Amino acid sequence: MDTQAVLAQLDLSDEAVRNEVFGALVDAGLDFGTCTRVFGKRDESELQDAYYEAARDKESPGEIEVDDNAIISKGDEPPGAYVMAWVWVSDNDAGIAEDDDGEDDDIHTIDGPSMVV
């Protein structure tokens, strides 16, 4: 299949179309881990490396963790960047009591941590 030809037929500037395409990709098996690997692919520039290393310096295992493929979003005001990280929040900190069955219906497991939707 020629993926580029298929995508060229879609108006991806339309949010409804993007949502429909993304929904179909998720239904076909696309997961959050894959998205972060694609969007977080660093070009290994000195600038990206500097933000990444500064974020890694702020890590605290079990509390704040930065993945190797962390997404980096450069900002202008104030100068800097957001670096995607995982922040651990215990059930107790969130004021959540465990369900009787031990399952959370609103939490979706991804490749690694879980995502609340």
Buried (B, 14 or more C-beta within 10 A) or exposed (E): EEEEEEEEEEEEEEEEEEEEBEEEEEEEEBBBBEBBBEEBEBEEEEEBEEBBEEBBEEEEEEEEBBBEBBBBEEEEEEEEBEBBBBEEEEEEEEEEEEEEEEEBEEEEEBEEBEEEE
